[in-house]
């Protein structure tokens, strides 16, 4: 069994501030900076997956303080991130095949666009819409954790947890959307 933290669309830039100050100032949720929220919500995860639009690569370094990180580039990521990160990625965890992509274009029809990017996957993790989503269609589980920092198309900020258990005969992938505000 593996516990995975899933995050997307953080849209973080330091704009001349030191990295830790930017992370804490920009990402305060109520009285708690997002690093504290992530440390609490992602406690015990085996892996963090960032589904793009981190904007700057240093965000991954701070997430790596919690757990190992896998990530893809999003449409708002800077040149350095786009050179370093793939647009899409395949991972296999406990025999479960995951496709990871940011997505693009209108939120409407997103599933139809991203499904064509992968074959033979059990689940597709994506971002871009900022709206949390967890649904199985045509035997593929689709999961978007939403955004912890920007509610552009969503009623609240969020992130996600996946539990992958290839030994569970009923439900090999379990998901939880964590509402942050």
TAHUMO-V200201 format. One record per residue. RES is the residue in three letters. SS is DSSP state (H for helix, E for strand, C for the rest). Layout:
# TAHUMO-V200201
res:RES ss:SS
res:RES ss:SS
This chain:
# TAHUMO-V200201
res:UNK ss:C
res:UNK ss:E
res:UNK ss:E
res:UNK ss:E
res:UNK ss:E
res:UNK ss:E
res:UNK ss:E
res:UNK ss:C
res:UNK ss:C
res:UNK ss:C
res:UNK ss:C
res:UNK ss:E
res:UNK ss:C
res:UNK ss:C
res:UNK ss:C
res:UNK ss:C
res:UNK ss:C
res:UNK ss:C
res:UNK ss:H
res:UNK ss:H
res:UNK ss:H
res:UNK ss:H
res:UNK ss:H
res:UNK ss:H
res:UNK ss:H
res:UNK ss:H
res:UNK ss:C
res:UNK ss:E
res:UNK ss:E
res:UNK ss:C
res:UNK ss:C
res:UNK ss:E
res:UNK ss:E
res:UNK ss:H
res:UNK ss:H
res:UNK ss:H
res:UNK ss:H
res:UNK ss:H
res:UNK ss:H
res:UNK ss:H
res:UNK ss:H
res:UNK ss:C
res:UNK ss:C
res:UNK ss:C
res:UNK ss:C
res:UNK ss:C
res:UNK ss:E
res:UNK ss:E
res:UNK ss:E
res:UNK ss:E
res:UNK ss:C
res:UNK ss:C
res:UNK ss:C
res:UNK ss:C
res:UNK ss:E
res:UNK ss:C
res:UNK ss:C
res:UNK ss:H
res:UNK ss:H
res:UNK ss:H
res:UNK ss:H
res:UNK ss:H
res:UNK ss:H
res:UNK ss:C
res:UNK ss:C
res:UNK ss:C
res:UNK ss:C
res:UNK ss:C
res:UNK ss:E
res:UNK ss:E
res:UNK ss:E
res:UNK ss:C
res:UNK ss:C
res:UNK ss:C
res:UNK ss:C
res:UNK ss:C
res:UNK ss:C
res:UNK ss:C
res:UNK ss:H
res:UNK ss:H
res:UNK ss:H
res:UNK ss:H
res:UNK ss:H
res:UNK ss:H
res:UNK ss:C
res:UNK ss:C
res:UNK ss:C
res:UNK ss:E
res:UNK ss:E
res:UNK ss:E
res:UNK ss:E
res:UNK ss:E
res:UNK ss:E
res:UNK ss:C
res:UNK ss:C
res:UNK ss:E
res:UNK ss:E
res:UNK ss:E
res:UNK ss:E
res:UNK ss:E
res:UNK ss:E
res:UNK ss:C
res:UNK ss:C
res:UNK ss:C
res:UNK ss:C
res:UNK ss:C
res:UNK ss:C
res:UNK ss:C
res:UNK ss:C
res:UNK ss:H
res:UNK ss:H
res:UNK ss:H
res:UNK ss:H
res:UNK ss:H
res:UNK ss:H
res:UNK ss:C
res:UNK ss:C
res:UNK ss:C
res:UNK ss:C
res:UNK ss:C
res:UNK ss:C
res:UNK ss:C
res:UNK ss:E
res:UNK ss:E
res:UNK ss:E
res:UNK ss:E
res:UNK ss:C
res:UNK ss:C
res:UNK ss:C
res:UNK ss:C
res:UNK ss:C
res:UNK ss:C
res:UNK ss:E
res:UNK ss:E
res:UNK ss:E
res:UNK ss:E
res:UNK ss:E
res:UNK ss:C
res:UNK ss:C
res:UNK ss:E
res:UNK ss:E
res:UNK ss:E
res:UNK ss:E
res:UNK ss:E
res:UNK ss:C
res:UNK ss:C
res:UNK ss:C
res:UNK ss:C
res:UNK ss:C
res:UNK ss:C
res:UNK ss:C
res:UNK ss:C
res:UNK ss:C
res:UNK ss:C
res:UNK ss:C
res:UNK ss:C
res:UNK ss:C
res:UNK ss:E
res:UNK ss:E
res:UNK ss:E
res:UNK ss:E
res:UNK ss:E
res:UNK ss:E
res:UNK ss:E
res:UNK ss:C
res:UNK ss:C
res:UNK ss:C
res:UNK ss:C
res:UNK ss:C
res:UNK ss:C
res:UNK ss:C
res:UNK ss:C
res:UNK ss:E
res:UNK ss:E
res:UNK ss:E
res:UNK ss:E
res:UNK ss:E
res:UNK ss:E
res:UNK ss:E
res:UNK ss:C
res:UNK ss:C
